[in-house]
Amino acid sequence: MRVGILGSGLMGGKLGTIWAKAGHEVTFSYARVAGKLERLARECGGQAGTVAEAVHRADALLLAVHWSRIDDVLEQAGDLAGKVVLNCCVPLDTRNRDLVVGVTTSGAEDVARRRPHARWVAAFNTSPSEALFDVFARNGKEPRPHLLHYGDDVEAKKVVAALIEDVGYAPLDAGPLRTGRFAEPFAMVTAELAYAQAGGPKLIYRFDRLP
């Protein structure tokens, strides 16, 4: 699969690297640090490009920017019509402390309204980036950690579920895109556990059912 990374920071850089190692054709775009795109591409065998180039080449896209950069990256991306877009953005303020959207809507729904012809699925917003490489390293070992994903397009969710599995997680379908109203606050819980509590940021989770 051809995967475009829109936002090659901690999350985008790591997921793009993992997907390249898993055999996908990855294009990195949109980084704050000059030369980072070329370095990421060189290290994993991907390629670097502009946002428009990443969109044009891709079968699926990862949107992984700070909420304050959403308008800028979407302007460069165009209308995204027909594209499967995996959105891992959490609608945080500039201090990365509080949600700025909710609870009668969500960041996932807000972004989808801006580009209504894209095929939106939200995922990876409840997993700290620090856990990604370790999860990938033990890919195939059971039990796998869960990863929530949600969206309204059934076929797009299948594409995203496959990408989640490539990282090493067990995809857990959490329903329609409106689930973001509850999943985004849950993402803040995982951030609290990962970054403010003892044990380090390599946090994973599983939801199991009692018989």
C-alpha positions as CSV (number, residue, x, y, z in Angstrom):
1,M,0.0,0.0,0.0
2,R,1.1,3.6,-0.7
3,V,0.9,5.6,2.5
4,G,1.3,9.3,2.8
5,I,2.4,10.9,6.1
6,L,0.9,14.4,6.7
7,G,2.9,15.4,9.8
8,S,6.2,13.7,10.3
9,G,6.8,14.4,14.0
10,L,6.9,11.9,16.8
11,M,3.8,10.0,15.8
12,G,4.0,10.4,12.1
13,G,7.7,9.7,11.9
14,K,7.4,6.5,13.9
15,L,4.3,5.1,12.2
16,G,5.7,5.9,8.8
17,T,9.0,4.1,9.6
18,I,7.1,1.1,10.9
19,W,4.8,0.9,7.8
20,A,7.9,1.2,5.5
21,K,9.5,-1.7,7.4
22,A,6.3,-3.6,7.0
23,G,6.5,-3.3,3.3
24,H,4.4,-0.3,2.4
25,E,5.6,2.6,0.1
26,V,5.7,5.6,2.5
27,T,6.0,9.3,1.6
28,F,6.9,11.6,4.5
29,S,5.7,15.2,4.4
30,Y,5.2,18.2,6.7
31,A,8.0,18.5,9.3
32,R,9.1,21.5,11.3
33,V,12.8,20.6,11.2
34,A,14.6,21.0,7.9
35,G,16.1,17.8,6.6
36,K,13.9,15.6,8.8
37,L,11.9,14.3,5.9
38,E,14.9,13.2,4.0
39,R,16.5,11.6,7.1
40,L,13.3,9.6,7.8
41,A,13.0,8.5,4.2
42,R,16.7,7.5,4.0
43,E,16.6,5.5,7.3
44,C,13.6,3.3,6.3
45,G,13.6,3.3,2.5
46,G,10.7,5.7,2.0
47,Q,10.6,9.0,0.2
48,A,10.2,12.6,1.2
49,G,7.8,15.1,-0.5
50,T,5.4,18.0,-0.1
51,V,2.0,17.5,1.4
52,A,0.5,17.7,-2.1
53,E,2.9,15.0,-3.4
54,A,2.2,12.7,-0.4
55,V,-1.6,13.0,-1.1
56,H,-1.2,12.4,-4.8
57,R,0.9,9.2,-4.3
58,A,-1.1,7.7,-1.5
59,D,-3.8,5.0,-1.2
60,A,-4.1,6.0,2.5
61,L,-3.0,9.0,4.5
62,L,-2.0,9.6,8.1
63,L,-2.9,13.0,9.5
64,A,-0.6,13.5,12.5
65,V,-0.2,17.2,13.3
66,H,-0.8,19.4,16.3
67,W,-4.4,20.7,16.3
68,S,-3.1,24.3,15.8
69,R,-1.7,23.1,12.4
70,I,-4.8,21.4,11.0
71,D,-5.9,24.3,8.8
72,D,-2.5,24.7,7.3
73,V,-1.9,21.1,6.4
74,L,-5.5,20.7,5.1
75,E,-5.0,23.7,2.8
76,Q,-1.9,22.1,1.4
77,A,-3.6,18.7,1.1
78,G,-6.6,19.9,-1.0
79,D,-10.0,18.3,-0.9
80,L,-8.8,14.7,-0.2
81,A,-11.8,13.4,-2.2
82,G,-11.9,9.6,-2.0
83,K,-8.8,9.3,0.1
84,V,-8.7,7.0,3.2
85,V,-7.4,9.3,5.9
86,L,-6.3,8.0,9.3
87,N,-6.6,10.8,11.8
88,C,-4.6,10.5,15.0
89,C,-5.0,14.2,16.1
90,V,-6.3,15.1,19.5
91,P,-7.9,18.6,19.6
92,L,-5.6,20.1,22.2
93,D,-4.9,23.7,23.1
94,T,-1.4,25.3,22.6
95,R,-0.3,24.2,26.1
96,N,-1.2,20.5,25.3
97,R,-3.3,20.5,28.4
98,D,-7.0,20.9,27.6
99,L,-9.3,19.7,24.8
100,V,-10.8,22.6,22.8
101,V,-13.6,20.5,21.2
102,G,-16.3,18.4,22.9
103,V,-18.6,16.9,24.2
104,T,-21.4,17.4,21.7
105,T,-19.0,17.0,18.8
106,S,-15.3,15.9,18.5
107,G,-12.1,16.8,16.8
108,A,-12.6,13.8,14.5
109,E,-16.0,15.0,13.4
110,D,-14.8,18.6,13.1
111,V,-12.0,17.6,10.7
112,A,-14.3,15.4,8.7
113,R,-16.7,18.3,8.2
114,R,-13.8,20.3,6.7
115,R,-13.1,17.7,4.1
116,P,-16.4,15.8,3.7
117,H,-15.4,13.8,0.7
118,A,-12.5,12.1,2.4
119,R,-12.9,8.7,4.0
120,W,-12.1,9.4,7.7
121,V,-11.1,7.0,10.4
122,A,-9.6,7.9,13.7
123,A,-6.9,5.8,15.4
124,F,-3.6,6.0,17.3
125,N,-4.8,9.0,19.3
126,T,-5.0,6.8,22.4
127,S,-1.5,5.3,22.1
128,P,1.6,7.2,23.2
129,S,4.2,7.3,20.4
130,E,6.8,5.9,22.8
131,A,5.1,2.5,22.7
132,L,5.0,2.1,18.9
133,F,8.5,0.6,18.2
134,D,8.2,-1.8,21.1
135,V,4.8,-3.0,20.0
136,F,6.1,-3.5,16.5
137,A,9.1,-5.4,17.8
138,R,6.8,-8.0,19.4
139,N,4.4,-8.1,16.5
140,G,2.8,-11.5,16.3
141,K,3.0,-12.3,20.0
142,E,-0.2,-12.8,21.9
143,P,-2.0,-11.2,23.5
144,R,-1.6,-8.1,21.4
145,P,-2.5,-4.7,22.9
146,H,-5.8,-3.2,21.6
147,L,-6.0,0.0,19.7
148,L,-9.3,1.8,19.3
149,H,-10.4,2.9,15.8
150,Y,-13.7,4.5,14.8
151,G,-15.3,5.9,11.7
152,D,-18.4,5.8,9.4
153,D,-16.9,4.2,6.3
154,V,-16.8,0.4,6.7
155,E,-14.3,-0.2,3.9
156,A,-12.0,2.6,5.1
157,K,-12.0,1.0,8.5
158,K,-10.8,-2.3,7.1
159,V,-7.9,-0.5,5.5
160,V,-7.0,1.2,8.7
161,A,-7.4,-2.0,10.7
162,A,-4.9,-3.7,8.4
163,L,-2.4,-0.8,9.1
164,I,-3.0,-1.1,12.8
165,E,-2.3,-4.8,12.6
166,D,1.0,-4.1,10.7
167,V,2.2,-2.1,13.8
168,G,1.4,-5.0,16.1
169,Y,-1.9,-3.9,17.7
170,A,-5.2,-5.7,17.7
171,P,-7.6,-3.3,16.1
172,L,-10.7,-2.7,18.3
173,D,-13.7,-1.2,16.4
174,A,-15.2,1.4,18.6
175,G,-18.1,2.4,16.3
176,P,-18.9,5.5,14.3
177,L,-16.9,8.7,14.0
178,R,-19.0,10.3,16.8
179,T,-17.2,7.9,19.2
180,G,-14.5,10.6,19.1
181,R,-16.7,12.6,21.6
182,F,-15.7,10.0,24.2
183,A,-12.5,8.6,22.8
184,E,-10.7,11.9,22.8
185,P,-11.2,12.4,26.5
186,F,-10.0,8.8,27.0
187,A,-6.9,9.8,25.0
188,M,-6.3,12.4,27.8
189,V,-6.5,9.6,30.4
190,T,-3.9,7.6,28.5
191,A,-1.7,10.7,28.3
192,E,-2.1,11.2,32.1
193,L,-1.1,7.6,32.7
194,A,1.8,7.7,30.3
195,Y,3.4,11.0,31.1
196,A,2.3,12.0,34.6
197,Q,2.2,8.7,36.5
198,A,5.0,6.3,37.4
199,G,6.1,3.6,35.0
200,G,7.1,5.5,31.9
201,P,5.3,6.4,28.7
202,K,5.3,3.1,26.9
203,L,1.6,2.5,27.7
204,I,-0.6,-0.2,26.1
205,Y,-4.1,-1.4,27.0
206,R,-6.6,-4.2,26.4
207,F,-10.3,-4.5,26.9
208,D,-11.5,-8.0,27.7
209,R,-14.9,-9.5,28.4
210,L,-15.7,-11.8,31.2
211,P,-17.5,-15.0,30.2
